[in-house]
Amino acid sequence: MLYLHIPFCKQKCSYCNFHFSTSLDFKDQMISALKKELFLRKDELQSKDLKSLYFGGGTPTVLKVDELKSIIDEVLKYFSFAQDIEITIEANPDDLDKDFLKDLTKTEINRLSIGTQSFFDEDLKLMNRAHNSSEAESSIKRSQDFGFENISIDLIYGSPTSNFEIWKQNLDKTIALEVPHVSSYALTIEPKTALNQWIKQRKIAAPNESEQNKEFYYMSEFLKDQGFDHYEISNFGKPGFHSKHNSAYWKYQEYLGIGPSAHSYNGRNERSWNIANNKKYIDFLSENKLAKETEILSEKDRFNEMLMIGLRTVWGVDLVSLKEQFPVETFEYLQHEMQQKIEEGILAIENDHLKIPEKHWFMADGIASDLFLL
């Protein structure tokens, strides 16, 4: 699968620490650099038949549709598209006007991931989103009117401007809009963000973890009752609408990331990441040089990552595969460490897969880290 990072945004959200720029000064050079990197790295993916192509960011919809199309055409020079390929673009609601959507229908893009975050203006103002509650709703309806059925929306819970009743209304609105996929995250406070600064200055309250816990479990039960599969801690999809791209990440498959700050993984033991600096990235590629660093994952790193990622999903960790890939003493270590947690009911084994029962998913990262090789 292939990931393309478009490092531009209209404005900076208060909670975001992703790599992007609010300046479009180098947009044309960036598109050229993306194409150049794609050419230079085309042989890194073993499979030339793509099952997933993902435009992330940043905000890819700050590009014009013909610019996006030119990148897709470049991809098609080196790869073919599987018949059932999923091509996703992350979008902000305020970008999805009629003209943009009309042009988008003429491309191969067939899935929208819309950064809704909330249907309430109070939340959106705190997050410094570029859209309002009316646009949050109308962008979804408009996208459906233009034939986009495979739509995912992002929702954030546990905001200081929200409460349990508002959260329930956000979910009710999601169902009313007939959205088939939801990615939902607890508001977290990242370093070097405006939100972190406001909390330090006591301008707003820090998120309440017990309230977030309550909202998470309500969401899980509510969406499952509405026909969604809760297939990863933060992801819910109706049958047939699970994210192929993200599922491949969680199943530890190979992927190639193109663009500044993008990460890649060869499916075995090598990971790389590009420099998180637009100007330096462009300069490197202008000289036919790759702006990336590479690391060979140690046995410990691979083991810990497989646990961390797998235990966040409904599929869990394949113990047979784990036993085949790692030395006997490593597997014996895991068996010893997981035994007490199985007795406590916070781990379970089903069909040779180690899983966290869903009622304990909110604490999955902590449970997984207890099993890590040190």
N, C-alpha and C positions, 0 to 999 in steps of 0.2 A: 504494500500500500504506500501511497505517496501523500506527504503533507507539504503544503506551501504556506509559508508564513508571510503575511502582508503586514508590514510593521507601521501602519499609519492609523491614526484615530482623529476624530474631530476635536475631542477634548478628553481630559484625563478623569476617569472615574475615581472617586475618593478611596476606594478599597483596592484598586488594581496595582499590582507590581509586575505585570508582564512587560515585555520589551516592545515599545512602539514610540512613534514620534507624532506630534500634532502638526508638524510642518510637512507640507507636500513638496518642498523645494526640490527634492531629489527623486521624485516619483518616477520619471522616465528612466533615469539611470538605474533605479532600483529594479524596475521591470526587466531591463536589459541584463542586469546582474543575476536576477533569478533565472533567466533563460540560459545564461552562460553557466551557472552552477549546475543546472539541470543537465546540460550537455556534458560537462566534465564528470558528473557523477552517475550518469545513466546506467553504467554497468555494475553499480553497487547492489542493485536489487536483482536477486536471482530470478524472480518471476517477472517476465515482461508483459504479462497479462494482468492488468490492474483490476482489482476487485473494489478498490476504494481510492478516491481522490478527495482531499479535504483542503479547502481554503480557510485558514485560520488567521488569527492576528492578536492584537490589532483589530482592525475592522476592514475586512476585504471589500465590503460594499462602498468604501470611499473611492475605489477604482471605478472607472466607467466600464460598462458591460463589454464594449469592444476591447478594452485592455484585458479584462478577464478572459475573454474569448481568445485573444492572441496567446495567452499563457497556456490555455487548454490545447490550442493548436500546436504549440511547441512540445507539450507533453506527448501528443500523438505522433510526433516525429520519431520518438524513441520507444514508446509503449503502445500496446493495444488495450482496448477497454473490454473487460468481460461483459457478456451480454446483460448481466444483472448488476452492473457496476453502480455503486452509490457515489455520487459526486455532490459533496456538501459545501455550502458556503455559509460562514457565519455572517450574520447581518444585524444591523441595528434597526429598530422599528422606523426611525425617521428617514432611513435611506430607501425604504421600500414603497416608493410612490408608483403611480400607474406606469409612467414611462420606463422606469427602471425594470419593473416586473415584466412589462411587455417585451422589452429587449432580452431579459433573462430567459424567457420561454424559448428563445431562438438558439440558446446554447445547450450544451449537454448537461448542465447543472440540474439535478433532480431532487435535491433535498436542501431545505433551509433550516439553519439553526439560528433562531431569533433571540437576541439578548433582551428579552422582556424584563426580567428581574422582578418586577412587581406591577400590579395594575393600580397602584395607589401613588398619587403625586408626592405625598409626604416621604415615602421611601425613596422615590426616584430623585427627589431633590437632595436628600442626604447622600445618595450614591453619586451625585453629580452626573446623572445620565443626560444624554442629549435629547431624549424624548419625554413625553408626558403620558399620563395614563390613557388618554384618548387615543394617542398614536400606538400605544402598546396593543390595544384591542383592534384598532382599524387595520394595522399592518398585517395581522394574522388573517382577518377576514378578506382583505384585498389579495393576499397571496393565494388563498384558497380559490378566490374568484378567477384567478389567472391559471388555475389548474395545478397548483403545488399542493399535493396531498401529504407528502412525506415531510412533515414539519415538526421540528423539535423547538421547545422554548426553554430558556434558562429562567429559573426562579430562585431568589435568595430568601432564606428564612432567618429569623432570629435577629432582625434589625432593631436597634433602639427605638425607631419610629413606628415599629409594628407591634402587634400583640397576637394572641391566639385567635381571636375572632377575625382579625384582618387576614391572618394566614389562611383560615378556613375559606374566607371569601375569595382569596387569590386562587385557591384550588377549585372552588366552585366555578369561577370564571373560566378556568382552564378547561374544565369538562364541558361547560356550555359552548365553548368555542371549538369543541371537537378536535383538540390537538392530540395526535397519537403518540407523542414522545415528550418526556419531561426530564431535564437535567436540573437537579435542585441541590443547592449547597448552603450550608450554614454560613452566615456572614463571619468571616475570620479577619482578624486584625494583623495585617502584614507590616513589617518594618518599612520605613521610608514612604508611607502613604499618608494622605491627608487625614484619613480616618484615625490612624494611629496617633497623629499629632493632636487631633481634637479630643481624643480620650485622655491623653497626657495633660492637656490643658483643662480637662474637666468640662468641656463644652457640651459633650454628650456622654451618656453612660456606656460602659462596655457591654457587649452582648452577654446575655445571661445563659450559661450553658445548660442549666436545668430546663429553661424555657425552650431552648433549641432542641433538646432531647425530646421534650413533649411534642413539639411541632413535627419533628422528624418521624416519630412513630405514628402520629395521627396521619401524616401524609402517606406513609407506607400502607397503612390499613385502608385509608380512603381510596387511594388510586388502585389498589388491588381489587377493591370492591367494584371499581368502575371498569374492570377488565384489563388493567395494566399488569405486566410482569415486572416485578422488582428484581432486576437482573444484576445490578451493581449498586453499591451503597447509595450513590447519588443519581442513579438512572432508572427510569421507568419507561417501558414501551409496550404498546399494544402488540399482539402477535403479528409478526411480519414487519414491524417498525423498529426493531432493535437497531442500534447504531452498528453497522458492519465495521466501520473504521475503529471506533473505540473498543469494540469487542476484540478486534485483532491485537490491540495493545495489551488488553487484559489476558489474552491467551498467549502472550509472549512471542508473537510472530514478528517477522522482519518488517521494518519500515524505513523509508528514506525521507528525511526532513530537509526542505530547501528554503533558504532565506535566513536573515539574521536571527540568531538565538534558537533556531530550529535544531531539534535533536534527531538522531538516527540510531538504529539498532540493527545488527546483522542477523538477529535470530539465534545467535549462538553465544559469543562471549565478547563482542566488540560494540562499544557505544561511542558516538561522537556528537559534538555540538558545535554550532557556528558561533562566531563572535557576536555579542549583543551590542553592536554599534553600527548604525546604518552607513555612515561615511566610510569607516574602515572596511566594512563588508564590500561596498561598491568598489573601493580602491583595490582591494585584493583581487576581485574578479576581473577588473579592467586589465589586470596583468596576467590573467589566466591562472591565478593562484587561488587555492581554497582557503577560506577564512575559518578553519575548523581545528578543533583539538580532538584527539582520540584517546580512549583508554581501553585497555584490556581488562575485562571484569575478572576479579579473582573468584575462586570457588565460593568464598564466603559471601561476596557481593551477589553472585548469581542466586545462591541459595536464599539469602535474605529477601531479594527482590521478588523471587517466585512466591515466597510466603506472603509478603506484603501485598502484592497485586492480586494473587489468587484468592486470598481470604476476604477480599472486598467484593467478591462476586458470588453469584448463585451457584457457579460451577465448582468453586473451591479449588484446592490444590490436588493435582493428580499424584497420588502417592506412588503408583507404579512407575510413572515417569521420573519422579524424584529419586526413587531407589535406583533406577538405571543410570541416572546422570551423576550421582554423587557417591563417594566412598562409603563403605559399610558403616564406619564409625560415625559419619555425619548423619546417616539415616537413623542409627541407633540413638544418637543424641536427640533427634527430633522425637522419636518414640518416647523417650524418657521424659522430655520436657512437656509433651502434649498430654501425657497420661492423667495428671492431676486436673488439667483443664477439662478433659473429657468427663472425668468423675464429677466435676463441678457443673457440667452442663453448658460451658461456654465454648466448647469445641465438640464436634461430632464427626464420625466417619460414616459416609454413605457411598456404597459402590466404589470403594477404594479411593474416595476423594475426601480430603480433610476440609471441613467447612465450619464456619461460625454460624450457629442458629440465628435466624434473622432478628430475633428479639434482642440480640447482643451486638448488632451491626454498628450501632452508633459508637461503640468502643473498639471497633475492629483494629484500628492502627495500633492501639496499645496492646491488644491481645496478640497480634502478630509479632510486635517487637519483643515480647517476652520469649518468643521462640527463636529469635535470631542467634546465629553464631556470633560470638564476640571476638 
